[in-house]
Amino acid sequence: MARNQRKYSEEFKNTIVELYNSGKSLSELSSEYGISKSTINGWIKNSRPVVIY
């Protein structure tokens, strides 16, 4: 586990994902909220529905 790992609420994560989906870039969100791009990218990937064929 990372030393300075923060816990974000699901509501906050969903808000960030919604902002990304509405047109904000990863760079904008990262600098505005102080969250790494890779963390935001993970939230975006986790928010997509899983499709099973």
GULO-136599 format. One record per residue (C-alpha): residue number from 1; residue in one letter; z, x, y. Coordinates in nm, 3 decimals, padded with zeros to 5 digits, always signed. Layout:
<rs>
<r NUM, "A", <Z, X, Y>>
...
</rs>
This chain:
<rs>
<r 1, "M", <+00.000, +00.000, +00.000>>
<r 2, "A", <-00.079, +00.125, +00.350>>
<r 3, "R", <+00.207, +00.239, +00.569>>
<r 4, "N", <+00.134, +00.023, +00.873>>
<r 5, "Q", <-00.005, -00.276, +00.689>>
<r 6, "R", <+00.030, -00.602, +00.882>>
<r 7, "K", <+00.045, -00.951, +00.745>>
<r 8, "Y", <-00.180, -01.204, +00.916>>
<r 9, "S", <-00.151, -01.580, +00.871>>
<r 10, "E", <-00.435, -01.769, +00.705>>
<r 11, "E", <-00.476, -01.967, +01.027>>
<r 12, "F", <-00.528, -01.646, +01.227>>
<r 13, "K", <-00.775, -01.509, +00.971>>
<r 14, "N", <-00.971, -01.835, +00.979>>
<r 15, "T", <-00.980, -01.826, +01.358>>
<r 16, "I", <-01.126, -01.475, +01.355>>
<r 17, "V", <-01.386, -01.576, +01.093>>
<r 18, "E", <-01.480, -01.881, +01.299>>
<r 19, "L", <-01.524, -01.663, +01.609>>
<r 20, "Y", <-01.749, -01.431, +01.408>>
<r 21, "N", <-01.951, -01.726, +01.276>>
<r 22, "S", <-01.992, -01.860, +01.630>>
<r 23, "G", <-02.159, -01.538, +01.744>>
<r 24, "K", <-01.894, -01.277, +01.828>>
<r 25, "S", <-01.970, -00.933, +01.687>>
<r 26, "L", <-01.739, -00.733, +01.462>>
<r 27, "S", <-01.705, -00.475, +01.741>>
<r 28, "E", <-01.599, -00.738, +01.996>>
<r 29, "L", <-01.343, -00.893, +01.762>>
<r 30, "S", <-01.211, -00.553, +01.654>>
<r 31, "S", <-01.152, -00.428, +02.006>>
<r 32, "E", <-01.024, -00.762, +02.139>>
<r 33, "Y", <-00.767, -00.823, +01.864>>
<r 34, "G", <-00.693, -00.466, +01.750>>
<r 35, "I", <-00.805, -00.528, +01.393>>
<r 36, "S", <-01.031, -00.290, +01.202>>
<r 37, "K", <-01.390, -00.394, +01.138>>
<r 38, "S", <-01.340, -00.349, +00.763>>
<r 39, "T", <-01.043, -00.587, +00.765>>
<r 40, "I", <-01.242, -00.853, +00.950>>
<r 41, "N", <-01.538, -00.797, +00.718>>
<r 42, "G", <-01.311, -00.857, +00.419>>
<r 43, "W", <-01.188, -01.185, +00.567>>
<r 44, "I", <-01.548, -01.294, +00.624>>
<r 45, "K", <-01.642, -01.215, +00.264>>
<r 46, "N", <-01.334, -01.396, +00.132>>
<r 47, "S", <-01.411, -01.705, +00.337>>
<r 48, "R", <-01.748, -01.760, +00.172>>
<r 49, "P", <-01.750, -02.000, -00.120>>
<r 50, "V", <-01.798, -01.854, -00.465>>
<r 51, "V", <-02.113, -01.987, -00.634>>
<r 52, "I", <-02.122, -01.988, -01.011>>
<r 53, "Y", <-02.448, -02.065, -01.192>>
</rs>
